[in-house]
Amino acid sequence: MAYVIGVDVGGTFTDAVVDDDAGTVLAAKSPSTPPDYSQGVLDVLGLLAEQLGTTLPEMLAQTHHIAHGTTSSLNALVMGNVPPVGFLTTKGHRDSIFIMNVEGRYLGRAPHELQHVLGQDKNHALLPKRHALEVTERIDRDGTVVVALDEQQARTAIRALVAEGVQAIAVSLLWSFRNPVHEQRLRELIREEAPELFVALSSEVSPRIREFARNATTIMSTQVGPGLRDYLGTLETSLRDNGLRGPLLVMQSNGGAVAAAEAPAAAISTVGSVLTGGVVGSVALGRQLGHRNIISTDVGGTTFLAGLIVDGEPVRDTTTVINHHPINVPTLRVDAIGSGGGAIAWLDSGGNLRIGPHSAQAVPGPACYGNGGTEPTNTDANLVLGILPERGLLGGRKPLSLELARQAIDIRIAKPLGLSVEEAAAAIYTVQNAQTGDLLRKTVVEAGHDPRGFVLYAFGGAGPAHCAGYAAEVGCDEVVVPLGSVASAFSAFGLASSDIALAAELSDPTVVPFDPVRAQQNFAELEQRVRDGLARQGVQFEKIEVVREIDMRYTMQLAEVTAPVAGGELDRQAIEDAATAFEKRYAELFGADAGFREAGIQAITFRVRGVGVLPFSPQLPGVPAAEGEPEPFTTRPVCLDAATGYADTPIYDYRTLRAGHVLTGPAVVEVPTTTVVVPGGTAGTVDHLGNLTIRRTA
């Protein structure tokens, strides 16, 4: 027997899925254990072993690999919980990271913040100025050394940073992506002066043009690198001590995994690892169900995540934004807001009801958890509305207190608004559905698509309770709740389904048409880097797939659109085909007449994505066919519509449902790790894999 395990560490719960070579798929969920998240991983793996009827060491000894998604990098950056870091850059260019270009005023801001011009500022420095020092050197745009590196001055700067107590140093020199020789020498000098320091080079982390973004990306990667290294080291040691023989892989923002030993060197690539797991799982399930266009939604304890799959492939992006800084990381596009099950309901200064972005997290958790939390959350509202059972979550292992939930909502929301507790809970439910629907419109429409042409997948502990509501907000007529053996651990299923993926890129600005030999040389270098990286993973692949692409733009524009490039030897027609593909995608994003070929087209960044396809591809197993009509195991008063109030609603135990069963709304389906709402005017059908598909009937 051989196992593949996916582990999704969230802010509130840690989920895991195990798949074996006989087609068995099992899932488990356990509370996360901050600050030592590795203990939560061992806890949930123990639950999997228990379901398999074996011990943790026996299961791990037969595990081919573990694919792990972690929030540690993202949480550290968002919360500013990072060690002191030093920054070395070219003389005269230190202030780039503090000036932040114009971007510092608008990146990561909501529309209402952008309209408040006088309230904008750039007080988002990644590090204090005393930790940013300059070195004398200069390489020009062609990669020619104009001024040699002053090594004595560099040593003085390194010693000054060490004296300041920095735990890592980021190095980002001007035009280093064209010639990294000075950055590489600085790393050697740092190791001579302070061999214990973590070092990151922009020429390896982010070899792209645009100084500010490259600097920010390198600094942030350096900030999370030491913590990720220590966390993964502790976790891998614990897993080895418990019998793991196969590799520990870490999910990246690009939708593929990388060996744990390789991850810290490009730590910034793991920032969106948990966010992408659900999208990868949606791609895998979409293949089984024949769905090519999917909106992937994940409502966990802290966040609401939305990704997009078009024609069977996830929508990708080349950058993301964290704390108002641009991050150069190839990523699956996943939009997020703080609107999970633990999102706190509150009233703003105008008396308006708001949900999130602050979360009760795992500790203390929602008020109904009884762990000392006093703020009302989505989970508390769902308990008051009867959507969640009073006996609790996780099959009763997580008891809930209706009294504490009512008390929190009454004090913080109901009384200030002059509402009953029930009316306030219904308002929280409605606002939650509305704001998650708003994010879906942004995710789909801004990518140039009509939501009505997509199937919506909903998962996570809180997603199935709200999915019919936010799907209606954007006009999706079909919702699939992946249940079966994975239920709310669907993101962990996505991690177990992932392959190993690496990306290499290099900015080399040029004007179309350009010499195809130049492109061929760039791609040959990048492909070799990717193949060398895949060879270091210590895993046997079924095959390796390599994809080429170029980020292009019209002349004088500041942002690029990615275009595919043919494999093999390139000729002038291949370059022209890439430009045509760029214009087609540009028209899809911005309108049929938005392009202007007469301005000229520039190729900016060349990129290669390599995927090492693993010999395991988990699939959800089938479930038995129905014999007769589904029978609810009880009824209880549930409020699914504020206008109609509470009504006796049939409650179904998911474990008794079979393929072909149809549930007419209103109804609630209880699963050990989640709860599904089937509103009035809809019907839920159990498919051959055990998923519940909700469609409108009126």
Secondary structure by P-SEA (a helix, b strand, c coil): cbbbbbbbbcccbbbbbbbcccbbbbbbbbbbbcccaaaaaaaaaaaaaaaacccaaaaaaaccbbbbbbaaaaaaaaaccccbbbbbbccccccccccccccccccccccccccccccccccccccccccbbbbbbccccccccccccaaaaaaaaaaaaaaacccbbbbbcccccccaaaaaaaaaaaaaacccbbbbbccccccccccaaaaaaaaaaaaaaaaaaaaaaaaaaaaaaacccbbbbbbccccccccccccccccccccccccaaaaaaaaaaaaaacccccbbbbbcccbbbbbbbcccccccccccccccccccccccbbbbccccccbbbbcccccccccccccccccccccccccccccccaaaaaaaaccccccccccccbbbbaaaaaaaaaacccccccccaaaaaaaaaaaaaaaaaaaaaaaccccccccccbbbbbbcccccccaaaaaaaacccbbbccccccccaaaaaaaaaccbbbbbbbbbbbcccccaaaaaaaaaaaaaaaaaaaaaccccccbbbbbbbbbcccccccbbbbbbbbcccccaaaaaaaaaaaaaaaaacccccccccccbbbbcccbbbbbbcccbbbbbbbbbbbccbbbbccccbbbccccccccbbbbbccccccccccccccbbbbcccbbbbbcccbbbbbccccbbbbbbcc
